[in-house]
Amino acid sequence: MRFQGKCVVVLGGNAGIGLAAARQFRDEGAKLALTGRNPETLAAAADEVGALGIVSDMGTIAQSAAAMAEIGEKLGGIDVLFVNAGVGGFAPVTEITEHFWDGIHAVNLKGAFFAIQKALPLMRDGGSIVITGSIGSITAVPGNAVYAAAKAGIRAVARILATELLPRRIRVNVVSPGPTDTEIFKRDASAEEIAKLRGFFAGIVPIGRMGTPEEVANAAVFLASDQASFINGVDLYVDGGCVELKS
């Protein structure tokens, strides 16, 4: 019960890694608030874990500010903030448009930064912030320039936040998944396409398979907990060895 009596906010908690983490936080005693863009999946997730559910698009700063105001009013403060919401997309450099660039960065970098900024007045001293990054920030995957740039940017932000928040004893860490079997990976894909992708990733991930949302959530929840009290500013790869075993 590492989070007994603590308020945990999961941004992007309606599916995948965010929902897996929310389940773990609930099981360990946390009082929860979840945000997400999809009202239906958010309502189902909030009902399952007994959380306050707030429909909010992290890519819109005003919505993040409104969500934090509601959390402050209804829950009083934040002990743990898990910034998990994000969007993806692939395009070769020659086909990247300003609209495509802005759409990804509005959520993954700008949106994540301002959501954290809006949450800071509610964060209790001694709390923890965990941000979902990606091994894409350091791996040269063709077609991934825009997403990788955003995740590399939020990694840099996390390091600076970890330094600036030292006087308040608020730790800031990043958990960076490798190929993970989430709904985003399966969205708009046929069963045959999903099977091919799983086979492809099994061939490139040293451990021989994709990760699960629960495995990434395990790492995020650990970093959020007091068991990680001497860990600050790290980027923890949860990737089956993609980075360390291939570098």
The 8 nearest C-alpha neighbors of each residue, nearest first, counted from 0:
[[1, 27, 3, 2, 28, 26, 29, 24],
 [0, 2, 27, 3, 224, 28, 225, 29],
 [3, 1, 29, 28, 5, 27, 0, 4],
 [2, 4, 28, 29, 0, 5, 1, 27],
 [3, 5, 29, 2, 28, 30, 6, 1],
 [6, 4, 29, 2, 3, 78, 30, 7],
 [5, 7, 30, 77, 78, 29, 31, 79],
 [6, 8, 79, 31, 78, 80, 30, 77],
 [7, 9, 32, 80, 31, 33, 81, 79],
 [10, 8, 81, 33, 12, 11, 80, 82],
 [11, 9, 34, 82, 83, 84, 12, 33],
 [10, 12, 84, 35, 83, 34, 17, 13],
 [13, 11, 17, 18, 9, 33, 10, 14],
 [12, 14, 41, 44, 18, 40, 35, 11],
 [15, 13, 18, 12, 17, 16, 40, 11],
 [14, 16, 181, 17, 18, 212, 182, 19],
 [15, 17, 212, 19, 18, 216, 20, 14],
 [18, 16, 12, 20, 19, 15, 11, 14],
 [17, 19, 12, 14, 21, 20, 13, 15],
 [20, 18, 16, 22, 213, 17, 21, 216],
 [19, 21, 216, 23, 17, 18, 22, 16],
 [22, 20, 18, 24, 23, 19, 25, 17],
 [23, 21, 25, 19, 20, 24, 48, 26],
 [24, 22, 26, 20, 25, 21, 27, 19],
 [23, 25, 21, 27, 29, 26, 22, 20],
 [26, 24, 29, 22, 28, 27, 23, 21],
 [25, 27, 23, 24, 28, 22, 0, 29],
 [28, 26, 0, 24, 25, 2, 1, 29],
 [27, 29, 3, 2, 25, 0, 26, 24],
 [30, 28, 2, 25, 5, 3, 24, 6],
 [29, 31, 6, 5, 7, 28, 4, 25],
 [32, 30, 50, 7, 8, 6, 29, 51],
 [31, 33, 51, 8, 50, 52, 9, 7],
 [34, 32, 52, 9, 12, 8, 10, 51],
 [33, 35, 53, 10, 11, 54, 55, 12],
 [36, 34, 11, 54, 55, 37, 13, 41],
 [35, 37, 56, 55, 54, 38, 34, 41],
 [36, 38, 39, 40, 35, 41, 54, 13],
 [39, 37, 41, 40, 42, 54, 36, 35],
 [40, 38, 42, 41, 37, 43, 44, 13],
 [41, 39, 43, 42, 37, 13, 38, 44],
 [40, 42, 13, 44, 38, 39, 43, 35],
 [41, 43, 45, 39, 40, 44, 38, 46],
 [42, 44, 40, 46, 41, 45, 47, 39],
 [45, 43, 47, 41, 13, 46, 42, 40],
 [46, 44, 50, 42, 52, 48, 47, 43],
 [45, 47, 49, 43, 44, 48, 42, 50],
 [48, 46, 44, 45, 49, 43, 50, 22],
 [49, 47, 45, 50, 46, 22, 25, 44],
 [50, 48, 46, 45, 47, 51, 31, 25],
 [51, 49, 45, 31, 32, 48, 52, 33],
 [50, 52, 32, 33, 45, 31, 53, 49],
 [53, 51, 33, 45, 34, 32, 50, 41],
 [54, 52, 34, 55, 33, 66, 51, 35],
 [53, 55, 35, 36, 34, 38, 52, 37],
 [54, 56, 36, 35, 62, 34, 53, 57],
 [55, 57, 36, 58, 59, 62, 35, 63],
 [58, 56, 110, 59, 106, 63, 55, 60],
 [57, 59, 106, 110, 105, 56, 60, 109],
 [60, 58, 57, 62, 61, 56, 63, 110],
 [59, 61, 63, 62, 64, 58, 110, 113],
 [62, 60, 64, 63, 59, 65, 66, 57],
 [61, 63, 65, 64, 60, 59, 55, 66],
 [64, 62, 66, 60, 65, 61, 114, 57],
 [63, 65, 61, 67, 62, 66, 117, 68],
 [66, 64, 62, 68, 63, 67, 61, 69],
 [67, 65, 63, 69, 68, 64, 62, 70],
 [68, 66, 70, 64, 69, 65, 118, 71],
 [67, 69, 65, 71, 66, 70, 72, 64],
 [70, 68, 72, 66, 67, 71, 73, 65],
 [71, 69, 67, 73, 74, 72, 68, 66],
 [72, 70, 75, 68, 69, 76, 74, 73],
 [71, 73, 69, 70, 75, 74, 68, 76],
 [72, 74, 70, 71, 75, 69, 51, 68],
 [75, 73, 70, 71, 76, 72, 6, 77],
 [76, 74, 71, 72, 73, 70, 77, 121],
 [75, 77, 121, 71, 74, 122, 123, 6],
 [78, 76, 122, 6, 121, 79, 123, 7],
 [77, 79, 126, 6, 123, 5, 122, 7],
 [80, 78, 7, 127, 77, 126, 128, 8],
 [79, 81, 128, 8, 7, 9, 82, 129],
 [82, 80, 9, 129, 83, 130, 128, 8],
 [83, 81, 130, 10, 84, 129, 131, 80],
 [82, 84, 131, 11, 10, 81, 17, 130],
 [85, 83, 11, 10, 82, 57, 86, 12],
 [84, 86, 107, 106, 83, 87, 11, 103],
 [85, 87, 103, 107, 106, 88, 84, 146],
 [88, 86, 146, 103, 85, 89, 183, 107],
 [87, 89, 146, 90, 86, 143, 103, 145],
 [88, 90, 142, 143, 91, 87, 146, 145],
 [89, 91, 142, 95, 94, 92, 143, 88],
 [92, 90, 142, 94, 93, 95, 141, 89],
 [91, 93, 95, 94, 90, 142, 144, 143],
 [92, 94, 91, 95, 90, 96, 142, 144],
 [95, 93, 92, 91, 90, 96, 142, 99],
 [96, 94, 92, 93, 90, 99, 91, 97],
 [97, 95, 99, 98, 100, 94, 101, 93],
 [96, 98, 100, 99, 101, 95, 102, 94],
 [97, 99, 101, 96, 100, 102, 95, 103],
 [100, 98, 96, 102, 97, 101, 95, 103],
 [101, 99, 97, 98, 102, 103, 145, 104],
 [100, 102, 104, 98, 103, 99, 105, 97],
 [103, 101, 99, 105, 100, 104, 98, 106],
 [104, 102, 105, 101, 100, 106, 107, 86],
 [103, 105, 108, 107, 101, 106, 149, 102],
 [106, 104, 58, 109, 102, 110, 103, 101],
 [107, 105, 58, 110, 104, 103, 57, 108],
 [106, 108, 104, 85, 111, 149, 103, 110],
 [109, 107, 104, 149, 111, 153, 110, 106],
 [110, 108, 105, 112, 111, 104, 106, 113],
 [109, 111, 106, 58, 57, 105, 113, 112],
 [112, 110, 114, 108, 109, 113, 107, 106],
 [113, 111, 109, 115, 110, 114, 108, 116],
 [112, 114, 116, 115, 110, 111, 117, 109],
 [113, 115, 117, 111, 116, 63, 112, 110],
 [116, 114, 118, 113, 112, 117, 119, 111],
 [115, 117, 113, 119, 118, 114, 112, 120],
 [118, 116, 114, 115, 64, 119, 113, 67],
 [119, 117, 115, 116, 121, 120, 67, 114],
 [118, 120, 122, 121, 116, 117, 115, 123],
 [121, 119, 122, 118, 117, 116, 123, 76],
 [122, 120, 76, 119, 118, 77, 123, 71],
 [123, 121, 77, 119, 120, 78, 76, 118],
 [122, 124, 78, 126, 77, 125, 121, 76],
 [125, 123, 167, 126, 168, 169, 122, 78],
 [124, 126, 168, 169, 123, 167, 127, 170],
 [127, 125, 78, 169, 124, 123, 79, 170],
 [126, 128, 170, 79, 169, 223, 171, 80],
 [129, 127, 171, 80, 79, 81, 170, 172],
 [128, 130, 81, 172, 173, 171, 82, 80],
 [131, 129, 82, 173, 81, 83, 132, 174],
 [132, 130, 83, 174, 173, 175, 82, 129],
 [131, 133, 175, 150, 174, 173, 130, 154],
 [134, 132, 175, 135, 176, 136, 150, 177],
 [133, 135, 136, 175, 177, 137, 176, 138],
 [136, 134, 133, 138, 147, 137, 140, 139],
 [135, 137, 147, 151, 134, 150, 133, 138],
 [138, 136, 135, 134, 139, 151, 147, 133],
 [139, 137, 135, 140, 136, 134, 242, 147],
 [138, 140, 141, 137, 135, 143, 136, 144],
 [139, 141, 143, 138, 142, 135, 144, 147],
 [142, 140, 143, 139, 91, 144, 90, 89],
 [141, 143, 91, 90, 89, 144, 140, 92],
 [142, 144, 89, 141, 146, 140, 145, 147],
 [145, 143, 147, 146, 142, 148, 92, 141],
 [144, 146, 148, 147, 143, 100, 149, 103],
 [147, 145, 149, 148, 143, 144, 150, 87],
 [148, 146, 136, 135, 150, 144, 149, 145],
 [147, 149, 151, 145, 146, 150, 144, 152],
 [148, 150, 152, 108, 146, 147, 151, 104],
 [151, 149, 153, 147, 152, 136, 148, 132],
 [152, 150, 136, 154, 148, 149, 153, 147],
 [153, 151, 149, 155, 150, 154, 148, 156],
 [152, 154, 156, 150, 155, 108, 151, 157],
 [153, 155, 151, 157, 152, 156, 150, 158],
 [156, 154, 152, 153, 158, 157, 151, 159],
 [155, 157, 153, 159, 154, 158, 160, 152],
 [156, 158, 160, 154, 155, 159, 161, 153],
 [159, 157, 161, 232, 155, 160, 156, 162],
 [158, 160, 162, 156, 161, 157, 163, 155],
 [159, 161, 157, 163, 162, 158, 164, 156],
 [160, 162, 171, 158, 159, 164, 232, 163],
 [163, 161, 159, 160, 165, 164, 158, 232],
 [162, 164, 160, 165, 161, 159, 166, 167],
 [165, 163, 167, 161, 166, 162, 169, 160],
 [164, 166, 168, 167, 162, 163, 169, 161],
 [167, 165, 164, 168, 163, 169, 162, 124],
 [166, 168, 124, 165, 164, 169, 125, 123],
 [169, 167, 125, 165, 166, 124, 170, 164],
 [170, 168, 126, 125, 127, 167, 164, 124],
 [169, 171, 127, 231, 161, 128, 168, 126],
 [172, 170, 128, 161, 232, 231, 129, 127],
 [173, 171, 232, 129, 233, 231, 234, 130],
 [174, 172, 234, 130, 129, 131, 132, 233],
 [173, 175, 235, 131, 234, 132, 219, 236],
 [176, 174, 133, 132, 236, 134, 235, 131],
 [177, 175, 237, 133, 238, 236, 134, 215],
 [176, 178, 238, 134, 179, 237, 133, 175],
 [179, 177, 209, 210, 176, 238, 180, 200],
 [180, 178, 210, 209, 211, 181, 177, 212],
 [179, 181, 211, 210, 209, 184, 212, 178],
 [182, 180, 15, 184, 183, 179, 212, 185],
 [181, 183, 185, 184, 186, 15, 180, 14],
 [184, 182, 186, 181, 185, 15, 180, 87],
 [183, 185, 182, 181, 186, 180, 179, 193],
 [186, 184, 182, 183, 188, 193, 187, 181],
 [185, 187, 183, 188, 184, 182, 189, 181],
 [188, 186, 185, 189, 183, 184, 192, 182],
 [189, 187, 186, 185, 192, 193, 190, 191],
 [188, 190, 192, 191, 193, 187, 185, 194],
 [191, 189, 193, 192, 194, 188, 185, 195],
 [190, 192, 194, 189, 193, 195, 188, 196],
 [193, 191, 195, 189, 194, 190, 188, 196],
 [194, 192, 196, 190, 195, 191, 197, 189],
 [193, 195, 197, 191, 192, 196, 190, 198],
 [196, 194, 198, 192, 193, 197, 199, 191],
 [197, 195, 199, 193, 198, 194, 200, 192],
 [196, 198, 194, 200, 199, 195, 201, 193],
 [197, 199, 201, 195, 196, 200, 194, 202],
 [198, 200, 196, 202, 197, 201, 195, 203],
 [201, 199, 203, 202, 197, 198, 204, 196],
 [202, 200, 208, 207, 198, 199, 204, 203],
 [201, 203, 200, 199, 204, 207, 198, 208],
 [202, 204, 200, 201, 205, 199, 207, 241],
 [203, 205, 207, 206, 201, 241, 200, 202],
 [206, 204, 207, 240, 239, 203, 241, 244],
 [205, 207, 239, 204, 208, 240, 201, 209],
 [208, 206, 201, 205, 204, 202, 209, 203],
 [209, 207, 201, 206, 204, 200, 210, 197],
 [208, 210, 179, 178, 180, 200, 201, 211],
 [209, 211, 179, 180, 178, 214, 208, 212],
 [210, 212, 214, 213, 180, 179, 209, 215],
 [213, 211, 16, 215, 214, 15, 216, 19],
 [212, 214, 216, 211, 19, 215, 217, 16],
 [215, 213, 217, 211, 216, 212, 210, 218],
 [214, 216, 212, 217, 218, 213, 237, 176],
 [215, 217, 20, 213, 219, 218, 214, 16],
 [218, 216, 214, 220, 215, 219, 213, 221],
 [217, 219, 221, 216, 215, 220, 222, 214],
 [220, 218, 216, 222, 221, 217, 174, 223],
 [219, 221, 223, 217, 222, 218, 216, 224],
 [220, 222, 218, 224, 223, 219, 217, 227],
 [223, 221, 219, 227, 220, 224, 218, 172],
 [224, 222, 220, 221, 127, 219, 129, 79],
 [223, 225, 221, 226, 222, 227, 220, 1],
 [224, 226, 228, 227, 223, 1, 222, 221],
 [225, 227, 224, 228, 221, 222, 229, 223],
 [228, 226, 225, 230, 222, 229, 224, 221],
 [227, 229, 225, 226, 230, 224, 231, 170],
 [230, 228, 227, 231, 226, 225, 170, 222],
 [231, 229, 227, 228, 233, 232, 222, 170],
 [230, 232, 170, 233, 171, 172, 229, 161],
 [231, 233, 172, 158, 161, 171, 157, 234],
 [234, 232, 172, 231, 235, 173, 230, 158],
 [233, 235, 173, 174, 172, 236, 175, 232],
 [234, 236, 174, 175, 233, 173, 237, 218],
 [237, 235, 175, 238, 176, 174, 234, 134],
 [238, 236, 176, 175, 177, 215, 239, 235],
 [237, 239, 177, 176, 240, 241, 236, 178],
 [238, 240, 206, 241, 204, 205, 237, 210],
 [239, 241, 244, 238, 243, 242, 205, 206],
 [242, 240, 238, 204, 239, 245, 244, 243],
 [241, 243, 245, 240, 244, 246, 134, 238],
 [242, 244, 246, 240, 245, 241, 236, 238],
 [245, 243, 240, 242, 246, 241, 205, 239],
 [244, 246, 242, 243, 241, 240, 205, 204],
 [245, 243, 244, 242, 241, 138, 240, 137]]
